[in-house]
């Protein structure tokens, strides 16, 4: 028997660009349009607001590509055709504008929430697809036309419900990315930055963060992540890095040859990043994987270590 899609996906389902064609409906009812899908398959249901109940209709990679032109989905269509996966597009009418999110759920296995805020980070996406297949859970990736920003907004600087940093959070976007979160599992953010724009470096920790370099005597097994300034795990918490669980987590990763940036998050000083929001609102443990553009191998290696650290085995 085919397993049902987890209710974690009960959010606005659409394929981009079609919602505007819907006609008026009664107040509070989802607005719906049906369009023929590619190759004569089942029509696509488009809604302009979350349905009150129900699971997300699964779409093929070809349907997603036909509606969005997503080059990453086209490139990884083989992996995304895994029968254990369910693909869909979620639309969010947030304060920062209409967002489109690609959702990839593992129907066979619960697991982490994999979050990819930046659409120009192909290595992170490739590693994320492999991660959701191996470790389960749900992957949520922002669709912004293969660019880092969406309408001038950094998708990793709008998590929360109020003012932060130089702007304001987008509560609707935040709720959609983290909808029906399974608190038994961590949140894992994946990034693969180019040197233009979003680079984070061990040599230049950002405000509030401290760098802890990998132990030089740590073993380097085959497939280990790079040990350079662009490759690291980012941890965040309310406690300083010298105390308790924070200190132990840092030592666990550095002892296995991994660089760590640790950010001490203070109430009232959120930068609206996912990690800051998670710490300040008591969400499950959030860990960020950071590598250089093109280094998919290090994404894979760091994901494996993160899963080892939290006690999740691969499928």
Beta strands, then each sheet from edge to edge (+ up, - down):
strand 1: 32-35
strand 2: 44-47
strand 3: 85-94
strand 4: 97-106
strand 5: 113-116
strand 6: 138-143
strand 7: 149-150
strand 8: 153-154
strand 9: 163-164
strand 10: 167-168
strand 11: 187-193
strand 12: 209-212
strand 13: 232-237
strand 14: 260-264
strand 15: 286-292
sheet 1: 1+ 2-
sheet 2: 3+ 4- 6+ 5+ 11+ 15+ 13- 14- 12+
sheet 3: 7+ 8-
sheet 4: 9+ 10-
end
